[in-house]
Amino acid sequence: MVHHIKTDTQIVVKDKVKTQAQKPPRYKVLLLNDDFTPMDFVVSVLRMFFEKGYEEATFIMLQVHRKGVGVCGVYVYDVAEMKVSQVNEYSRRRGFPLQCTMEKE
């Protein structure tokens, strides 16, 4: 939309530009398979930190086990980073090498 504003000596034209707020980039939070972390621990992590139901958590855990990696969720950067940090710290404190990482979607 263009508005014309008339002053004494000139006409000033102002363009109104509609700007769309860009969605922030999203990041996949991933669990990586290892040979030591028990499957039930992985399921409990998915339920606790990613609010997955038992069936969905079991499905993701099996993806981690069979394919080497599973997607826990997709979040904005700050949330993804926090979840990665929480899961890694929680796992280490309990003596498991479970690794949680993130990558841009």
ChimeraX attribute file (.defattr): number of C-alpha atoms within 10 A of each C-alpha:
attribute: neighborCount
match mode: 1-to-1
recipient: residues
	/A:1	7
	/A:2	9
	/A:3	10
	/A:4	10
	/A:5	10
	/A:6	10
	/A:7	8
	/A:8	5
	/A:9	6
	/A:10	8
	/A:11	10
	/A:12	11
	/A:13	11
	/A:14	11
	/A:15	10
	/A:16	9
	/A:17	8
	/A:18	7
	/A:19	6
	/A:20	6
	/A:21	6
	/A:22	6
	/A:23	7
	/A:24	9
	/A:25	10
	/A:26	18
	/A:27	20
	/A:28	19
	/A:29	24
	/A:30	21
	/A:31	27
	/A:32	18
	/A:33	23
	/A:34	15
	/A:35	8
	/A:36	10
	/A:37	15
	/A:38	11
	/A:39	15
	/A:40	12
	/A:41	15
	/A:42	22
	/A:43	21
	/A:44	18
	/A:45	22
	/A:46	23
	/A:47	18
	/A:48	13
	/A:49	14
	/A:50	15
	/A:51	14
	/A:52	18
	/A:53	14
	/A:54	12
	/A:55	11
	/A:56	15
	/A:57	22
	/A:58	19
	/A:59	14
	/A:60	21
	/A:61	28
	/A:62	18
	/A:63	17
	/A:64	21
	/A:65	18
	/A:66	11
	/A:67	11
	/A:68	13
	/A:69	20
	/A:70	21
	/A:71	17
	/A:72	26
	/A:73	17
	/A:74	17
	/A:75	19
	/A:76	15
	/A:77	18
	/A:78	10
	/A:79	14
	/A:80	23
	/A:81	17
	/A:82	10
	/A:83	21
	/A:84	19
	/A:85	15
	/A:86	14
	/A:87	21
	/A:88	17
	/A:89	16
	/A:90	15
	/A:91	19
	/A:92	12
	/A:93	10
	/A:94	9
	/A:95	11
	/A:96	16
	/A:97	16
	/A:98	22
	/A:99	19
	/A:100	23
	/A:101	19
	/A:102	21
	/A:103	13
	/A:104	13
	/A:105	11
